[in-house]
Amino acid sequence: MSLMRTIRGLSRRSRTCWVPLCAAWVAATGILAWQVPHGTDVLPALAVTPALSAASGARRRAVLASGTLALAALCTDLADDSVGISGPAAGAACTVLAVIAAGMSIAGRRSTMSAELARTREIAVAAQHVLLRPLPQEVGGVAVSGEYLSASHGARVGGDFYEVLATPFGVRALIGDARGHGLPAIGLVAALLGSFREAAHHEAELSGVVHRLDGAMHRHLSGRAPGEDVTAEEFATVQLVQLAEDGDLLAVNCGHPPPYLLGPRSGQLALGEPLPPLGLFDPLRTEVSVCHGRLDPGEGLLLYTDGVEDARDRAGRFFPLPDTLAALAASRVCGPEVAARLRAEIVDHTGGRGADDVALLVLSRAPQAAAIRGRVTSPPSRQPDASAATVADASASSPAGL
């Protein structure tokens, strides 16, 4: 709704700019008619007045008002002794009337088309929100933040996608990149997201979710219309993550860039040898390896698509993701704020002219999670909780990576 209010505000401002333009033009034409001998030769220029209001996006009443102003100025000039009433004067009046009629017709058609365009945009925004739903701020005790940049101008979705769900098996997150970018890849994105939203609640193992995603992809490809390009190789890279309440982490990588750990153990997580992208292997014949790890309280997990590292500036330099994350960590930017800051840095690096879709997803555990669990499970005591200190020490000494 905020987008629609912005559009309407810009339209109102553009429609009111005709007033100073028309007034200035009428004044300039009138002065010129008085100064030039036989000023009737200048008077046809008054016909530009309603044309200016129509060109500035004014409505029909505004076009009529500006035309009336031009006719009033014309009558005033003809009443002056220095301007004779002749054929050119009558022609100027007819020209003004003709331009008024044409301008009102154009303004009416433009108003109808603008209303249809605003309605189409409203429907498109609603459809995009259904496909790539706004992420909740918190799911199952995990703070969530995400950012998206589409390669298609004016679009909010493209070939990259993400989703975070609270399931009976923990918080499950998906981030992926379908072949291609922009609007042509939306069909495959819709099929994969729909399959994940269903499978995440019913498949106890992440390998089962991968099987369901692969099946949805093949069904989508087999159901393409005959006119679509069926010769191109279709695939999608995905990263699946499952985070339990105690911080246990499970992950499956299918050809996707490995995530980054945010916090004291910051760095790229070693997920081992990733599987091929979906569509390039058969999950029923290939063992789906699930990597195990841990996300300690106060740490975050950054999931991203390859559009981040492939983003280039005017000189062709790639976006320095590791250096940017190190700079953000040095500035004590952590948790959900990382996604928004990264997006701003990418836009600044590319100048807003990204050639590929970009998706960012950050999952963060609250720093006080361990202390809260210690107060709940331990009996009341005036002495410091030794078990909580032991847990904190063990978390601090755990190795980085999965």
C-alpha positions as CSV (number, residue, x, y, z in Angstrom):
1,M,0.0,0.0,0.0
2,S,2.9,2.4,0.7
3,L,4.0,1.9,-3.0
4,M,0.6,2.9,-4.3
5,R,0.5,6.0,-2.0
6,T,3.9,7.0,-3.4
7,I,2.7,6.6,-7.0
8,R,-0.5,8.6,-6.4
9,G,1.6,11.3,-4.7
10,L,3.9,11.6,-7.6
11,S,1.0,11.7,-10.0
12,R,-0.7,14.6,-8.1
13,R,2.5,16.6,-8.0
14,S,3.0,16.1,-11.8
15,R,-0.6,17.2,-12.5
16,T,-0.2,20.5,-10.6
17,C,3.0,21.6,-12.4
18,W,0.9,22.8,-15.4
19,V,-0.2,25.9,-13.5
20,P,3.1,27.8,-13.5
21,L,4.0,26.6,-16.9
22,C,0.8,27.7,-18.5
23,A,0.8,31.1,-16.7
24,A,4.3,31.8,-17.7
25,W,3.6,30.9,-21.4
26,V,0.5,33.1,-21.6
27,A,2.3,36.0,-20.0
28,A,5.3,35.6,-22.4
29,T,3.0,35.3,-25.5
30,G,1.0,38.4,-24.4
31,I,4.0,40.5,-23.9
32,L,5.4,39.4,-27.2
33,A,2.1,40.2,-29.0
34,W,2.1,43.7,-27.6
35,Q,5.8,44.4,-28.6
36,V,5.7,43.0,-32.1
37,P,3.9,45.0,-34.8
38,H,0.8,43.2,-36.1
39,G,0.9,40.9,-33.1
40,T,-1.7,38.6,-34.5
41,D,1.2,36.6,-36.0
42,V,2.3,35.7,-32.4
43,L,-1.2,34.9,-31.0
44,P,-1.4,31.3,-32.4
45,A,1.3,30.4,-29.9
46,L,-1.4,30.6,-27.2
47,A,-2.6,27.2,-28.5
48,V,0.5,25.8,-26.8
49,T,-1.1,26.6,-23.4
50,P,-3.6,23.7,-23.2
51,A,-1.0,21.5,-24.9
52,L,1.4,22.2,-22.0
53,S,-1.2,21.2,-19.4
54,A,-2.0,18.0,-21.3
55,A,1.6,17.1,-21.6
56,S,2.2,17.6,-17.9
57,G,-0.4,15.0,-17.0
58,A,-3.2,17.3,-16.1
59,R,-6.8,16.1,-16.1
60,R,-9.5,17.3,-18.5
61,R,-10.8,20.1,-16.2
62,A,-7.2,21.4,-15.9
63,V,-6.8,21.3,-19.7
64,L,-10.1,23.2,-20.1
65,A,-9.0,25.8,-17.6
66,S,-5.7,26.4,-19.3
67,G,-7.4,26.7,-22.7
68,T,-9.9,29.2,-21.2
69,L,-7.0,31.2,-19.9
70,A,-5.4,31.2,-23.4
71,L,-8.7,32.3,-24.9
72,A,-9.0,35.1,-22.3
73,A,-5.5,36.3,-23.1
74,L,-6.4,36.2,-26.8
75,C,-9.5,38.3,-26.4
76,T,-7.5,40.8,-24.2
77,D,-4.8,41.1,-27.0
78,L,-7.4,41.6,-29.7
79,A,-9.1,44.3,-27.6
80,D,-5.8,46.3,-27.7
81,D,-5.5,48.9,-30.5
82,S,-2.1,47.6,-31.6
83,V,-3.5,44.2,-32.6
84,G,-5.9,44.2,-35.4
85,I,-8.8,41.7,-35.7
86,S,-8.2,39.8,-38.9
87,G,-8.0,36.3,-40.4
88,P,-4.9,35.3,-38.4
89,A,-6.6,36.3,-35.2
90,A,-9.6,34.1,-36.0
91,G,-7.2,31.3,-37.0
92,A,-5.5,31.6,-33.6
93,A,-8.8,31.3,-31.8
94,C,-9.7,28.2,-33.8
95,T,-6.3,26.7,-33.1
96,V,-6.7,27.2,-29.4
97,L,-10.2,25.6,-29.5
98,A,-8.9,22.6,-31.5
99,V,-6.0,22.1,-29.1
100,I,-8.3,22.2,-26.1
101,A,-10.5,19.5,-27.6
102,A,-7.5,17.3,-28.5
103,G,-5.9,17.9,-25.0
104,M,-9.2,17.0,-23.2
105,S,-9.4,13.8,-25.2
106,I,-5.8,12.8,-24.5
107,A,-6.2,13.7,-20.8
108,G,-9.3,11.5,-20.5
109,R,-7.6,8.5,-22.2
110,R,-4.6,9.0,-20.0
111,S,-6.7,9.0,-16.8
112,T,-8.3,5.8,-17.8
113,M,-5.0,4.1,-18.6
114,S,-3.4,5.4,-15.4
115,A,-6.2,3.9,-13.3
116,E,-5.8,0.6,-15.1
117,L,-2.0,0.7,-14.6
118,A,-2.4,1.5,-10.9
119,R,-4.7,-1.5,-10.5
120,T,-2.4,-3.8,-12.4
121,R,0.5,-2.7,-10.2
122,E,-1.5,-3.4,-7.1
123,I,-2.4,-6.9,-8.3
124,A,1.3,-7.5,-9.3
125,V,2.5,-6.5,-5.8
126,A,-0.1,-8.8,-4.2
127,A,0.9,-11.7,-6.4
128,Q,4.6,-11.2,-5.7
129,H,3.9,-11.1,-1.9
130,V,2.1,-14.4,-2.2
131,L,5.0,-16.0,-4.1
132,L,7.8,-14.5,-2.0
133,R,6.1,-13.8,1.3
134,P,7.5,-11.2,3.7
135,L,9.6,-12.9,6.3
136,P,8.6,-12.9,9.9
137,Q,11.0,-11.1,12.3
138,E,11.1,-14.2,14.6
139,V,10.4,-17.9,14.1
140,G,10.9,-20.5,16.8
141,G,13.2,-18.4,18.8
142,V,15.3,-17.5,15.8
143,A,15.5,-13.9,14.5
144,V,15.0,-13.7,10.7
145,S,15.9,-11.0,8.2
146,G,16.0,-11.1,4.4
147,E,16.7,-8.8,1.5
148,Y,16.0,-9.2,-2.2
149,L,17.1,-7.4,-5.3
150,S,15.6,-8.4,-8.7
151,A,17.4,-8.0,-12.0
152,S,14.1,-7.0,-13.6
153,H,13.3,-3.4,-13.1
154,G,10.2,-2.8,-11.1
155,A,9.9,-6.5,-10.0
156,R,10.2,-7.8,-6.4
157,V,10.9,-11.4,-7.3
158,G,13.0,-13.2,-9.9
159,G,15.1,-16.4,-10.1
160,D,16.3,-16.3,-6.5
161,F,14.0,-17.3,-3.6
162,Y,14.0,-18.0,0.1
163,E,11.6,-19.1,2.8
164,V,11.8,-19.7,6.6
165,L,9.2,-21.9,8.4
166,A,8.6,-23.1,11.9
167,T,8.0,-26.9,11.6
168,P,7.7,-29.8,14.1
169,F,11.4,-30.6,13.3
170,G,12.7,-27.1,14.1
171,V,13.2,-24.0,12.1
172,R,13.7,-24.9,8.4
173,A,15.1,-22.4,5.9
174,L,15.5,-22.6,2.1
175,I,17.4,-20.3,-0.2
176,G,17.9,-21.1,-3.9
177,D,18.7,-19.8,-7.3
178,A,16.8,-21.1,-10.4
179,R,18.4,-21.1,-13.8
180,G,18.1,-17.7,-15.4
181,H,17.0,-14.5,-13.6
182,G,14.2,-12.1,-13.5
183,L,10.7,-12.8,-14.6
184,P,11.3,-15.9,-16.9
185,A,12.4,-17.9,-13.9
186,I,9.4,-17.2,-11.7
187,G,7.5,-20.4,-12.8
188,L,10.2,-22.7,-11.5
189,V,10.6,-20.6,-8.3
190,A,6.8,-21.0,-7.6
191,A,7.0,-24.7,-8.0
192,L,10.0,-25.1,-5.7
193,L,8.6,-22.8,-3.0
194,G,5.2,-24.5,-3.0
195,S,6.9,-27.9,-2.7
196,F,9.1,-26.7,0.2
197,R,6.2,-25.2,2.1
198,E,4.4,-28.5,2.1
199,A,7.4,-30.9,2.5
200,A,9.0,-29.0,5.3
201,H,6.1,-29.9,7.6
202,H,5.8,-33.5,6.7
203,E,9.3,-34.8,5.9
204,A,11.2,-35.7,9.0
205,E,14.6,-35.8,7.2
206,L,16.1,-33.1,5.1
207,S,16.9,-35.7,2.4
208,G,13.1,-36.3,2.1
209,V,12.7,-32.5,1.5
210,V,15.3,-32.7,-1.3
211,H,13.5,-35.6,-2.9
212,R,10.2,-33.6,-2.8
213,L,11.9,-30.5,-4.3
214,D,13.4,-32.5,-7.1
215,G,10.1,-34.2,-7.9
216,A,8.3,-30.8,-8.0
217,M,11.0,-29.5,-10.3
218,H,10.6,-32.4,-12.8
219,R,6.8,-32.1,-12.7
220,H,7.1,-28.4,-13.5
221,L,9.4,-29.0,-16.4
222,S,7.3,-31.8,-17.9
223,G,4.2,-29.6,-17.7
224,R,5.6,-26.7,-19.7
225,A,3.7,-25.4,-22.7
226,P,4.8,-26.6,-26.2
227,G,5.8,-23.1,-27.1
228,E,8.3,-22.8,-24.2
229,D,12.0,-23.5,-24.6
230,V,12.3,-27.2,-23.6
231,T,15.8,-27.7,-25.0
232,A,17.6,-25.6,-22.4
233,E,19.0,-27.4,-19.4
234,E,17.0,-26.5,-16.3
235,F,18.4,-26.6,-12.8
236,A,18.3,-24.9,-9.5
237,T,20.9,-24.5,-6.7
238,V,19.4,-24.8,-3.2
239,Q,20.7,-24.6,0.4
240,L,18.5,-26.3,3.0
241,V,19.0,-25.5,6.7
242,Q,17.4,-26.9,9.9
243,L,18.0,-25.3,13.2
244,A,16.8,-26.9,16.5
245,E,16.0,-24.9,19.6
246,D,19.2,-26.0,21.3
247,G,21.3,-24.7,18.3
248,D,21.9,-28.0,16.5
249,L,22.3,-27.3,12.8
250,L,21.6,-29.6,9.8
251,A,22.3,-28.5,6.3
252,V,22.1,-29.9,2.7
253,N,23.8,-28.1,-0.1
254,C,22.9,-28.7,-3.7
255,G,25.4,-26.7,-5.8
256,H,24.8,-23.5,-3.7
257,P,27.4,-21.0,-2.3
258,P,28.3,-22.1,1.3
259,P,26.9,-19.9,4.1
260,Y,28.8,-17.6,6.4
261,L,28.9,-17.8,10.2
262,L,28.4,-14.5,11.9
263,G,29.8,-13.9,15.3
264,P,32.9,-14.8,17.3
265,R,33.6,-17.7,15.0
266,S,32.9,-15.7,11.8
267,G,33.9,-17.2,8.5
268,Q,32.7,-19.4,5.7
269,L,31.3,-22.7,6.8
270,A,32.9,-25.8,5.4
271,L,30.0,-28.0,4.3
272,G,32.1,-30.6,2.6
273,E,31.5,-31.6,-1.0
274,P,28.2,-30.2,-2.1
275,L,25.7,-32.2,-4.2
276,P,25.0,-31.2,-7.8
277,P,22.2,-28.7,-8.4
278,L,18.6,-29.9,-8.5
279,G,17.8,-31.2,-12.0
280,L,21.4,-32.4,-12.6
281,F,21.3,-35.6,-10.4
282,D,18.8,-38.2,-9.3
283,P,18.3,-38.0,-5.5
284,L,16.9,-41.6,-5.5
285,R,20.2,-42.9,-6.8
286,T,22.5,-40.5,-5.1
287,E,23.0,-40.4,-1.3
288,V,21.9,-37.0,0.0
289,S,24.5,-36.1,2.6
290,V,23.4,-34.0,5.6
291,C,26.0,-32.0,7.3
292,H,25.9,-31.4,11.1
293,G,26.9,-28.4,13.1
294,R,25.9,-25.9,15.8
295,L,24.8,-22.3,16.0
296,D,25.7,-20.9,19.4
297,P,23.7,-18.1,21.2
298,G,24.6,-14.7,19.7
299,E,25.7,-16.2,16.4
300,G,24.1,-15.8,13.0
301,L,24.0,-17.6,9.7
302,L,24.2,-15.8,6.4
303,L,22.6,-17.5,3.4
304,Y,23.0,-15.9,0.0
305,T,22.8,-16.5,-3.7
306,D,25.6,-16.2,-6.2
307,G,24.3,-12.8,-7.4
308,V,26.1,-11.3,-4.3
309,E,29.6,-12.4,-5.2
310,D,28.9,-11.9,-9.0
311,A,27.8,-8.3,-8.5
312,R,30.2,-5.9,-10.4
313,D,30.9,-2.3,-10.3
314,R,31.6,0.0,-13.4
315,A,35.2,-1.2,-13.5
316,G,34.1,-4.9,-13.6
317,R,35.3,-5.6,-10.0
318,F,33.4,-8.3,-8.1
319,F,31.7,-7.5,-4.8
320,P,34.1,-8.2,-1.9
321,L,31.8,-10.2,0.3
322,P,34.4,-11.5,2.9
323,D,35.9,-8.0,3.3
324,T,32.5,-6.4,3.6
325,L,31.5,-8.9,6.3
326,A,34.7,-8.3,8.2
327,A,34.1,-4.5,8.1
328,L,30.5,-5.0,9.3
329,A,31.8,-7.2,12.2
330,A,34.4,-4.6,13.1
331,S,31.6,-2.0,13.2
332,R,29.7,-4.3,15.5
333,V,26.9,-4.8,13.0
334,C,25.4,-8.2,13.7
335,G,22.3,-10.2,13.6
336,P,19.3,-9.1,11.5
337,E,21.0,-5.8,10.6
338,V,23.6,-7.6,8.5
339,A,21.1,-8.3,5.6
340,A,20.0,-4.7,5.3
341,R,23.6,-3.4,5.4
342,L,24.8,-5.9,2.9
343,R,22.0,-4.9,0.5
344,A,23.0,-1.3,0.8
345,E,26.6,-2.1,0.1
346,I,25.7,-4.2,-3.0
347,V,23.5,-1.4,-4.4
348,D,26.3,1.1,-3.8
349,H,28.8,-1.2,-5.4
350,T,26.8,-1.8,-8.5
351,G,25.2,1.6,-8.7
352,G,21.8,-0.1,-8.7
353,R,22.5,-1.8,-12.0
354,G,22.8,-5.5,-10.9
355,A,22.8,-8.0,-13.8
356,D,21.6,-10.9,-11.6
357,D,19.0,-11.4,-8.8
358,V,20.3,-11.2,-5.3
359,A,18.8,-12.9,-2.2
360,L,20.1,-12.5,1.4
361,L,18.9,-14.4,4.4
362,V,20.2,-14.1,8.0
363,L,19.2,-16.5,10.9
364,S,20.3,-15.4,14.3
365,R,20.1,-16.9,17.8
366,A,19.5,-14.5,20.7
367,P,22.6,-14.0,23.0
368,Q,20.7,-14.7,26.2
369,A,19.2,-18.0,25.0
370,A,21.6,-20.1,27.2
371,A,21.0,-18.0,30.3
372,I,17.2,-18.3,29.9
373,R,17.4,-22.1,29.6
374,G,19.7,-22.2,32.7
375,R,17.1,-20.3,34.8
376,V,14.3,-22.5,33.6
377,T,16.0,-25.9,34.2
378,S,18.0,-25.1,37.3
379,P,16.5,-24.8,40.9
380,P,16.5,-21.3,42.4
381,S,19.8,-20.5,44.1
382,R,21.7,-17.5,45.4
383,Q,24.9,-18.9,44.1
384,P,26.1,-18.6,40.5
385,D,24.8,-21.4,38.2
386,A,27.9,-23.6,37.6
387,S,26.1,-25.6,34.9
388,A,25.4,-22.4,32.9
389,A,29.0,-21.3,33.1
390,T,30.1,-24.8,31.9
391,V,27.7,-24.5,28.9
392,A,29.0,-21.0,28.1
393,D,32.6,-22.2,28.3
394,A,31.9,-25.2,26.0
395,S,30.2,-22.9,23.5
396,A,33.1,-20.5,23.5
397,S,35.6,-23.4,22.9
398,S,33.6,-25.1,20.1
399,P,35.4,-25.2,16.7
400,A,34.3,-23.1,13.8
401,G,32.5,-24.7,10.8
402,L,30.3,-27.6,10.4
